[in-house]
Amino acid sequence: MEEPEVRLQPMSDAEVADWLPTAMALYEQARLDAGDSPEQAAAGRRASEQRFFPDGRPIEGQLLHSIRLGDEEAGWLWLGPWDEHGEVWWVWDLEVHPKFRRRGVARRAMLAGEEIAREHGASRLMLNVFGNNDAAIALYGDLGYEVASLHMSKPL
């Protein structure tokens, strides 16, 4: 049986309000999992919220999408420009809900996101991925993303 089409649907203000605490909690946890102290992870979360969501809504140019698989909400994709020039865009967050994983949803959402960035004048799309996220690293490599920077750490 063929999978339904993956679509990116812009989030409403109400959907963003529901999404923000969940997404930021997952971001904070990912930082903890990658080795940040609780204080560092919380500070990273606060900095992201203050930069991109100062009043609980995304600043101009930041695009939040619900990933739709047929009639079901399968996750989210947040992308937008790094700065006011808008040539370099970032995938700030991609999440596919567990029941939809391993079905090509993330790949199709990323390809759709790349097209949106192109339509908005982006000449480059960047992203960060934590080193312990092997599945995401493999996906991004398969999609043609190359390492642009590499942070390494060693617990002492």
Secondary structure, DSSP 8 states (H G I E B T S, - for coil): -----EEEEE--HHHHHHHHHHHHHHHHHHHHHTT--HHHHHHHHHHHHHHH-TTSS--TT-EEEEEEETTEEEEEEEEEESSTT-SEEEEEEEEE-GGGTTTTHHHHHHHHHHHHHHHTT-SEEEE---TT-HHHHHHHHHTT------------
